[in-house]
Amino acid sequence: MHDEKPNNERAKKQDYKVRAIYREDCEEFILRIHYAHRWPSITWAFGLFLCSDDSGDNNEELCGIVSYGTPPSPSVRTSLAGVGYSNKVIELNRHCLKYNRPNEASILISQSIKLLPLNKIIVSFADIGQSHAGCIYQATNFMYTGMSSSALEYKLHSNPKIHDTTIKDNFRSQLNRRKLLEEKFGGDLYRVWNSRKHRYILTRNTKIQAKRDECLSLQVITISKSNSKS
């Protein structure tokens, strides 16, 4: 096991392994390290393992995770692939690194994608509210399709870090949810416009990509990598 933080030199692919991991392996990264501090929908999760000079799994350290799951919005799936292929859309919804050495994110994401089923359309978002531009997605051959729209989301004065989804889950699937939330939280509840996000997509299967392109309502945009920093 590694006791010290690795130096900041560019990570080398041969020093790492990427393989499937369990949900519980992600907990420290998702709830403590990632800025959102909440669980997303997870169907697949993969870990980035830093290997020591000695052989054997006991000399590997889990230093990063990436997870994929169902996008929360049906409209996102439909806009990317049409009704007929919307069930093929998955979201890369978390990637988080312990040390964040240069090239680690690229190794983790590119290798994890190879472990996914071939018939998937992958979407991911870079939050401008966190000063993210999606540089890692550009580096791993995702296509940039512009900005997501902004929407009103719930916040609590007493705890602004609680996510809109967590608040709304108090009355999930109930038609009068807004009224119920207002009754429960009172003046503590307020709404703000959320930050827009850069949207990226990737399709590995050429047949699925051709069908997706027939339905795609989003324009693929060429951007300069020099203009993005994260």
Stockholm file with secondary structure:
# STOCKHOLM 1.0

chainA/1-230         MHDEKPNNERAKKQDYKVRAIYREDCEEFILRIHYAHRWPSITWAFGLFLCSDDSGDNNEELCGIVSYGTPPSPSVRTSLAGVGYSNKVIELNRHCLKYNRPNEASILISQSIKLLPLNKIIVSFADIGQSHAGCIYQATNFMYTGMSSSALEYKLHSNPKIHDTTIKDNFRSQLNRRKLLEEKFGGDLYRVWNSRKHRYILTRNTKIQAKRDECLSLQVITISKSNSKS
#=GR chainA/1-230 SS CCCSCCCSSCCCGGGEEEEECCHHHHHIIIIIISTTCSCCCCSEEEEEEEECSSCSGGGEEEEEEEEEECCSCHHHHHHHHHHHHGGGEEEEEEEEESSCCTTHHHHHHHHHHTTSCTTCEEEEEEEGGGTCCCHHHHHTTCEEEEECCCCEEEEETTCTTSCHHHHHGGGTTCTTHHHHHHHHHGGGEEEEECCCEEEEEEECCHHHHHHHHHHCCSCCBCCCGGGCCC
#=GC SS_cons         CCCSCCCSSCCCGGGEEEEECCHHHHHIIIIIISTTCSCCCCSEEEEEEEECSSCSGGGEEEEEEEEEECCSCHHHHHHHHHHHHGGGEEEEEEEEESSCCTTHHHHHHHHHHTTSCTTCEEEEEEEGGGTCCCHHHHHTTCEEEEECCCCEEEEETTCTTSCHHHHHGGGTTCTTHHHHHHHHHGGGEEEEECCCEEEEEEECCHHHHHHHHHHCCSCCBCCCGGGCCC
//
